[in-house]
Amino acid sequence: MRNKPIVAVVGRPNVGKSTFFNKMAGARIAIVEDTPGVTRDRVYADVSWQNDSFTLVDTGGIDPFSTDPLLTQMREQAAVAIETADAILFFVDGREGIVGADHEVASLLRRAKKPVLLVVNKIDSPMAEAEKLDFYALGIGEPMTISSVNLLGIGDLLEELCKLLPKWDEGEEEGEEPVKIAVVGKPNVGKSSLVNTILGESRVMVSDIAGTTRDAIDSPFEADGKHYTIIDTAGIRRKAKIEDRSLERYSVIRALGAIRRCDVALVLLNAQDGVTEQDQRVAGYVREEGKACVVVVNKWDLIEKETGTLEAYSKALRNELKFLDYAKIAFISAKTGQRVGRLMPLVDEAYENAARRIPTGVLNDALHEAITVTPPPSDRGRRLRIYYATQVSTKPPSFVLFVNSKELFHYSYERYIENHFRKSFLLEGTPIRILVRERGEKED
């Protein structure tokens, strides 16, 4: 399968790259704020224009003169995007004019020897067209004027861009949808390091500074012939800590959105911290959304071990995360790569189990066996009767049980039926939903 052409949006900070990216993607994917350095990682979105399609990549602003470690990593991320791109949109600020950083970025792009369109953004009126003349001095070619906010000049820009791209046929993209994996957890547990280790490259920024990742970053990759998209997310803090931080609040909203749209969540914990209250809260979001998951204990290499350490840690973890008793546990070191290779088989297993559909006859055989071993409870002379079961959906597997009285179906018996189904059909890694209907109610 050949990938779509890639278009990188680059430029110094705060020239409107993310605003343009969001307009093209048709959604608020990249965080937009009047603060330089808001976009730190590469963010991807598929874009279609008339008969052409391509993948647009938003990058962090390139500040060639900064020694700040985060800005240095942003430069590196932008450089990787330039290297992998088929064409580049070089954004400059039409209101501010040329500054020293624009010349440095232009020099970087000339060395890359890739097709480049010079985009003069924030030109909101025909009167301002004359201001583009100054930008010929960058030596990139003819400037094209647009306004990302007002969508002025966008059509002409896309028309010229598509002329630079290799032709790609929609029919070339075949096969099943990629499995979406969200890496979630509290700040600074190693989410970005794990993503980079899985991808085998420095795709997202890594820093000891909590909050480095702000966007939910989608990165497609292939492993053993299967296609995946891994989503690095911002660390989810307690609400009290983000109440007055609008930018970080957006980041947390994106992280929660990543959980909703993923197929499998990797719930990442710091081995040195144990299971904290915030870890429980993040894991609770995964459970509430009904997502298949794997609990991943990172930084296991930093734990002093003796006989029984792993078993004792696992037991304590299970006790703290009882509501994720269906999830398998992996002990890894994202930094060294230790045992990271074992994660993808666990992801595949969890996904396949979440997507499994049980034939109605087989399902009712298992139900009959459960009822025979442990008969339904009774209350004041009335006994619960379960007539039959049917599966109504997958991801997660959801079953409707038709009964004579919902009031008699106690939670403890529901858990018993759930555990019996899980054991009978080997549904590890995924939650199971049991819905109860009185006979005559609609299945949906």
C-alpha positions as CSV (number, residue, x, y, z in Angstrom):
1,M,0.0,0.0,0.0
2,R,1.6,3.3,-1.1
3,N,0.9,6.2,1.3
4,K,-0.7,9.5,0.3
5,P,1.7,12.4,-0.6
6,I,2.8,14.3,2.5
7,V,2.8,18.1,2.7
8,A,4.6,19.7,5.6
9,V,3.5,23.2,6.9
10,V,6.6,24.9,8.3
11,G,7.7,28.3,9.4
12,R,8.8,30.3,12.5
13,P,6.4,30.4,15.5
14,N,3.1,32.2,15.4
15,V,2.7,32.8,11.7
16,G,-0.7,31.0,11.5
17,K,0.4,27.4,10.5
18,S,-2.0,25.7,12.9
19,T,-5.0,27.9,11.9
20,F,-4.4,26.9,8.3
21,F,-4.0,23.3,9.3
22,N,-7.3,23.2,11.2
23,K,-9.2,24.9,8.3
24,M,-7.9,22.3,5.9
25,A,-8.6,19.4,8.3
26,G,-12.1,20.7,8.9
27,A,-11.6,20.2,12.6
28,R,-9.8,21.8,15.5
29,I,-7.0,19.2,15.5
30,A,-4.0,21.4,16.3
31,I,-4.2,23.8,19.3
32,V,-4.4,27.4,18.2
33,E,-3.3,30.1,20.7
34,D,-1.6,33.5,20.3
35,T,1.4,32.2,22.1
36,P,4.6,31.1,20.2
37,G,5.5,27.5,20.6
38,V,1.9,26.1,21.2
39,T,2.3,23.4,18.5
40,R,5.3,21.3,19.6
41,D,4.9,18.0,17.8
42,R,3.9,17.0,14.3
43,V,0.2,16.6,13.8
44,Y,-1.3,14.8,10.8
45,A,-4.6,15.0,8.9
46,D,-5.8,13.7,5.5
47,V,-7.0,16.5,3.2
48,S,-8.8,16.2,-0.1
49,W,-9.0,19.0,-2.8
50,Q,-11.0,18.4,-5.9
51,N,-9.5,15.1,-7.3
52,D,-6.4,15.1,-5.2
53,S,-5.7,13.8,-1.7
54,F,-2.7,14.3,0.6
55,T,-1.6,14.1,4.2
56,L,-1.0,17.5,5.8
57,V,1.5,17.8,8.6
58,D,1.5,20.7,11.1
59,T,4.8,21.3,12.8
60,G,6.1,23.3,15.7
61,G,7.5,26.8,14.9
62,I,11.2,26.8,13.9
63,D,13.2,29.3,16.0
64,P,16.7,28.9,14.7
65,F,18.3,31.1,17.4
66,S,16.8,29.6,20.6
67,T,18.8,27.4,22.9
68,D,15.7,26.4,24.9
69,P,15.6,22.5,25.0
70,L,11.9,22.3,24.0
71,L,12.4,24.7,21.1
72,T,15.4,22.8,20.0
73,Q,13.3,19.6,19.8
74,M,10.7,21.5,17.9
75,R,13.3,22.3,15.3
76,E,14.3,18.7,15.1
77,Q,10.6,17.6,14.7
78,A,10.2,20.2,11.9
79,A,13.4,18.9,10.2
80,V,12.0,15.3,10.2
81,A,8.8,16.6,8.7
82,I,10.7,18.4,6.0
83,E,12.8,15.3,5.3
84,T,9.7,13.0,4.8
85,A,7.6,15.5,2.9
86,D,6.8,15.4,-0.8
87,A,6.1,19.2,-0.8
88,I,6.4,22.0,1.8
89,L,4.3,25.1,2.6
90,F,6.6,27.7,4.0
91,F,4.5,30.1,6.1
92,V,5.5,33.7,6.8
93,D,3.6,36.6,8.5
94,G,2.4,39.2,6.0
95,R,1.7,41.7,8.7
96,E,5.0,41.5,10.4
97,G,7.1,41.2,7.3
98,I,10.5,39.4,7.0
99,V,12.5,38.7,10.2
100,G,15.8,37.0,10.7
101,A,14.2,33.7,11.5
102,D,12.5,33.6,8.1
103,H,15.8,33.8,6.3
104,E,17.2,30.9,8.4
105,V,14.1,28.8,7.7
106,A,14.4,29.7,4.0
107,S,18.0,28.6,4.0
108,L,17.0,25.3,5.6
109,L,14.4,24.6,3.0
110,R,16.7,25.4,0.1
111,R,19.2,22.8,1.4
112,A,16.3,20.3,1.6
113,K,15.8,20.5,-2.2
114,K,12.1,19.8,-1.9
115,P,9.3,21.6,-3.8
116,V,8.3,24.6,-1.7
117,L,5.5,27.1,-1.9
118,L,6.1,30.4,-0.1
119,V,2.8,31.3,1.7
120,V,2.4,34.9,3.0
121,N,-0.3,34.6,5.6
122,K,-2.5,37.2,7.3
123,I,-3.2,39.1,4.1
124,D,-6.8,40.1,4.6
125,S,-7.5,42.5,1.8
126,P,-6.4,43.2,-1.8
127,M,-4.8,46.4,-0.6
128,A,-2.2,44.3,1.3
129,E,-1.2,42.4,-1.8
130,A,1.7,44.7,-2.5
131,E,3.3,43.7,0.8
132,K,4.2,40.3,-0.7
133,L,6.8,41.9,-2.9
134,D,9.3,42.1,0.0
135,F,9.2,38.3,0.4
136,Y,10.9,37.7,-2.9
137,A,14.1,38.5,-0.9
138,L,13.8,35.0,0.7
139,G,14.8,33.4,-2.6
140,I,12.1,30.7,-2.4
141,G,10.1,31.8,-5.4
142,E,6.9,33.7,-6.0
143,P,5.0,34.4,-2.8
144,M,1.3,33.4,-2.6
145,T,-0.9,35.5,-0.3
146,I,-3.7,34.0,1.8
147,S,-5.6,34.6,5.0
148,S,-6.0,31.4,7.0
149,V,-8.6,32.9,9.2
150,N,-10.8,34.2,6.4
151,L,-10.0,31.5,3.9
152,L,-8.8,34.1,1.3
153,G,-6.6,32.7,-1.4
154,I,-6.8,29.1,-0.2
155,G,-8.2,27.7,-3.4
156,D,-5.3,29.1,-5.5
157,L,-2.8,27.9,-3.0
158,L,-4.2,24.3,-3.1
159,E,-4.3,24.3,-6.8
160,E,-0.6,25.2,-7.1
161,L,0.2,22.7,-4.3
162,C,-1.4,19.8,-6.0
163,K,0.6,20.4,-9.2
164,L,3.7,19.7,-7.1
165,L,2.5,16.4,-5.6
166,P,3.0,12.9,-7.0
167,K,-0.2,11.5,-8.3
168,W,-2.0,9.2,-5.9
169,D,-5.1,7.0,-6.7
170,E,-7.6,6.6,-3.9
171,G,-7.9,3.0,-5.0
172,E,-4.3,2.4,-4.0
173,E,-5.2,2.7,-0.3
174,E,-6.7,-0.7,0.4
175,G,-7.1,-3.0,3.3
176,E,-8.8,-2.7,6.6
177,E,-8.8,0.5,8.8
178,P,-5.7,0.7,11.0
179,V,-6.1,-0.2,14.6
180,K,-6.0,3.0,16.7
181,I,-3.9,2.8,19.9
182,A,-4.1,5.7,22.4
183,V,-1.2,6.0,24.9
184,V,-2.7,7.7,28.0
185,G,-1.6,8.5,31.5
186,K,-0.8,11.3,33.9
187,P,2.0,13.7,32.9
188,N,5.6,12.6,32.7
189,V,5.1,8.8,32.8
190,G,6.9,8.3,29.5
191,K,4.1,8.3,26.9
192,S,6.1,10.1,24.2
193,S,9.2,7.9,24.9
194,L,7.0,4.8,24.4
195,V,5.5,6.1,21.2
196,N,9.0,6.9,19.8
197,T,10.3,3.4,20.8
198,I,7.3,1.7,19.1
199,L,7.8,3.8,16.0
200,G,11.5,3.3,16.0
201,E,12.1,7.1,15.5
202,S,11.9,10.4,17.3
203,R,8.3,11.1,16.0
204,V,7.2,13.1,19.1
205,M,9.0,15.3,21.6
206,V,10.4,13.9,24.8
207,S,11.3,15.9,27.8
208,D,11.5,15.6,31.6
209,I,9.3,18.7,31.7
210,A,5.7,17.6,32.5
211,G,3.3,19.0,29.8
212,T,5.7,18.8,26.9
213,T,3.0,17.0,24.7
214,R,0.0,19.3,24.2
215,D,-1.7,17.9,21.2
216,A,-3.0,14.3,20.6
217,I,-0.5,13.2,18.0
218,D,-1.6,10.6,15.4
219,S,1.3,8.6,13.9
220,P,0.6,5.8,11.4
221,F,3.0,2.8,11.3
222,E,3.1,-0.8,10.2
223,A,4.2,-3.9,12.2
224,D,4.2,-7.5,11.0
225,G,2.1,-6.5,7.9
226,K,-0.6,-4.8,10.0
227,H,-1.5,-1.1,10.0
228,Y,-1.8,0.9,13.1
229,T,-2.2,4.5,14.2
230,I,-0.7,5.3,17.6
231,I,-1.9,8.4,19.4
232,D,0.4,10.2,21.9
233,T,-1.7,12.3,24.3
234,A,-1.1,15.1,26.8
235,G,-0.9,14.0,30.4
236,I,-4.2,14.1,32.1
237,R,-4.0,16.2,35.3
238,R,-6.5,16.6,38.1
239,K,-9.2,19.2,37.2
240,A,-8.1,21.4,40.1
241,K,-4.7,21.8,38.5
242,I,-5.9,22.8,35.0
243,E,-8.9,25.0,36.0
244,D,-7.1,28.3,35.1
245,R,-5.0,27.0,32.3
246,S,-7.0,27.3,29.1
247,L,-4.3,25.9,26.9
248,E,-3.7,22.8,29.0
249,R,-7.5,22.3,29.4
250,Y,-7.7,22.0,25.6
251,S,-4.9,19.4,25.7
252,V,-6.7,17.3,28.3
253,I,-9.9,17.5,26.2
254,R,-7.9,16.2,23.2
255,A,-6.5,13.3,25.4
256,L,-10.0,12.3,26.4
257,G,-11.1,12.6,22.8
258,A,-8.3,10.2,21.9
259,I,-9.6,7.7,24.3
260,R,-13.1,7.9,22.7
261,R,-11.8,7.3,19.2
262,C,-9.2,4.7,19.9
263,D,-9.6,0.9,19.6
264,V,-7.1,0.0,22.3
265,A,-5.8,2.2,25.1
266,L,-2.3,1.7,26.6
267,V,-2.7,2.9,30.2
268,L,0.8,3.9,31.2
269,L,2.0,4.0,34.8
270,N,5.3,5.0,36.4
271,A,6.7,1.9,38.2
272,Q,8.3,4.2,40.8
273,D,5.0,5.9,41.8
274,G,2.9,2.8,42.0
275,V,-0.8,3.3,41.3
276,T,-1.8,6.9,42.2
277,E,-5.2,8.4,42.5
278,Q,-4.7,10.1,39.1
279,D,-3.7,6.8,37.5
280,Q,-7.0,5.4,38.7
281,R,-8.9,8.4,37.3
282,V,-7.3,8.0,33.8
283,A,-8.0,4.2,33.9
284,G,-11.5,5.0,34.9
285,Y,-12.0,7.1,31.7
286,V,-10.8,4.1,29.6
287,R,-13.3,1.8,31.4
288,E,-16.2,4.3,31.0
289,E,-15.6,4.5,27.3
290,G,-15.7,0.7,27.0
291,K,-12.2,0.5,25.5
292,A,-10.0,-2.5,25.2
293,C,-6.8,-1.8,27.0
294,V,-3.4,-3.0,28.3
295,V,-1.9,-1.7,31.6
296,V,1.7,-0.8,30.9
297,V,4.1,-0.3,33.8
298,N,6.9,1.9,32.6
299,K,10.4,2.5,34.1
300,W,10.5,-1.0,35.4
301,D,14.3,-1.0,34.9
302,L,14.5,1.5,37.8
303,I,12.9,-0.8,40.3
304,E,15.2,-2.7,42.7
305,K,14.1,-6.4,42.3
306,E,14.3,-9.5,44.4
307,T,12.5,-12.8,44.3
308,G,8.7,-12.2,44.1
309,T,8.9,-8.4,43.3
310,L,7.0,-8.8,40.0
311,E,4.3,-10.9,41.6
312,A,3.9,-8.6,44.6
313,Y,3.7,-5.5,42.3
314,S,1.1,-7.2,40.1
315,K,-1.0,-8.1,43.0
316,A,-1.0,-4.6,44.4
317,L,-1.7,-3.1,41.0
318,R,-4.7,-5.5,40.5
319,N,-6.0,-4.4,43.9
320,E,-5.8,-0.7,43.0
321,L,-7.3,-1.2,39.5
322,K,-10.0,-3.8,40.2
323,F,-12.3,-2.3,37.6
324,L,-9.6,-3.2,34.9
325,D,-9.3,-6.8,36.0
326,Y,-9.8,-7.8,32.3
327,A,-6.6,-6.0,31.2
328,K,-3.3,-7.7,30.9
329,I,-0.2,-6.1,32.5
330,A,3.1,-5.4,30.7
331,F,6.3,-4.3,32.5
332,I,8.6,-2.3,30.3
333,S,11.2,0.4,30.0
334,A,10.4,2.8,27.1
335,K,13.8,4.4,27.5
336,T,15.8,1.2,27.0
337,G,13.2,-0.7,24.9
338,Q,13.1,-3.5,27.4
339,R,10.0,-5.7,26.7
340,V,8.4,-3.1,24.5
341,G,8.3,-5.7,21.7
342,R,5.8,-7.7,23.8
343,L,3.2,-4.9,23.6
344,M,1.9,-5.3,20.0
345,P,0.8,-8.9,20.5
346,L,-1.1,-7.8,23.6
347,V,-2.7,-4.9,21.6
348,D,-3.7,-7.3,18.8
349,E,-5.2,-9.8,21.3
350,A,-7.2,-7.0,23.1
351,Y,-8.5,-5.6,19.8
352,E,-9.5,-8.9,18.3
353,N,-11.4,-9.9,21.5
354,A,-13.1,-6.5,21.6
355,A,-14.2,-7.0,18.0
356,R,-15.3,-10.6,18.4
357,R,-18.9,-11.6,17.6
358,I,-20.3,-14.7,19.3
359,P,-22.9,-16.8,17.4
360,T,-26.2,-16.7,19.2
361,G,-26.4,-20.5,19.6
362,V,-22.9,-20.7,21.2
363,L,-23.7,-17.7,23.4
364,N,-26.9,-19.4,24.7
365,D,-25.1,-22.7,25.3
366,A,-22.7,-20.8,27.6
367,L,-25.6,-19.0,29.3
368,H,-27.4,-22.3,30.0
369,E,-24.1,-23.7,31.4
370,A,-23.7,-20.7,33.7
371,I,-27.4,-21.0,34.9
372,T,-27.0,-24.7,35.5
373,V,-23.8,-24.3,37.6
374,T,-25.2,-21.3,39.7
375,P,-29.0,-20.9,39.4
376,P,-30.4,-17.3,39.3
377,P,-31.3,-15.8,42.6
378,S,-34.8,-15.5,44.1
379,D,-36.4,-12.7,46.2
380,R,-39.4,-13.3,48.4
381,G,-40.5,-16.4,46.5
382,R,-39.9,-14.9,43.0
383,R,-37.0,-16.4,41.1
384,L,-35.1,-14.7,38.3
385,R,-35.6,-16.4,34.9
386,I,-33.2,-15.7,32.0
387,Y,-34.8,-16.7,28.8
388,Y,-32.0,-16.2,26.2
389,A,-29.2,-13.9,25.3
390,T,-28.0,-12.2,22.1
391,Q,-25.0,-10.0,21.2
392,V,-26.0,-6.6,20.0
393,S,-22.6,-4.9,19.3
394,T,-18.9,-5.2,19.5
395,K,-16.0,-2.9,20.7
396,P,-16.8,-3.8,23.5
397,P,-18.8,-7.0,23.2
398,S,-22.3,-6.2,24.4
399,F,-24.9,-8.7,25.3
400,V,-28.7,-8.4,26.0
401,L,-30.2,-10.9,28.4
402,F,-34.0,-11.2,28.3
403,V,-35.5,-11.9,31.8
404,N,-38.8,-12.1,33.6
405,S,-37.9,-9.2,36.0
406,K,-35.0,-6.7,35.9
407,E,-35.5,-6.1,39.6
408,L,-34.4,-9.6,40.3
409,F,-31.2,-9.4,38.3
410,H,-28.8,-8.3,41.0
411,Y,-25.3,-6.8,40.2
412,S,-23.5,-9.8,41.8
413,Y,-25.2,-12.2,39.3
414,E,-24.5,-9.9,36.4
415,R,-20.8,-10.0,37.4
416,Y,-21.0,-13.8,37.5
417,I,-22.5,-14.0,34.0
418,E,-19.9,-11.5,32.7
419,N,-17.0,-13.6,34.2
420,H,-18.5,-16.8,32.8
421,F,-18.7,-15.3,29.3
422,R,-15.2,-13.9,29.6
423,K,-13.9,-17.3,30.6
424,S,-15.9,-19.2,28.0
425,F,-15.0,-17.0,25.0
426,L,-11.5,-15.9,26.2
427,L,-12.4,-12.2,26.1
428,E,-9.3,-10.9,27.8
429,G,-8.3,-7.3,27.3
430,T,-11.8,-6.0,26.7
431,P,-14.7,-4.9,28.9
432,I,-18.0,-6.7,28.5
433,R,-21.3,-5.0,28.7
434,I,-24.4,-6.8,30.0
435,L,-27.8,-5.2,29.2
436,V,-31.0,-6.6,30.8
437,R,-34.4,-6.4,29.1
438,E,-37.7,-7.8,30.2
439,R,-39.3,-10.0,27.5
440,G,-41.2,-7.7,25.1
441,E,-38.8,-4.8,25.3
442,K,-37.0,-3.9,22.1
443,E,-33.4,-5.3,21.8
444,D,-32.0,-1.9,20.8
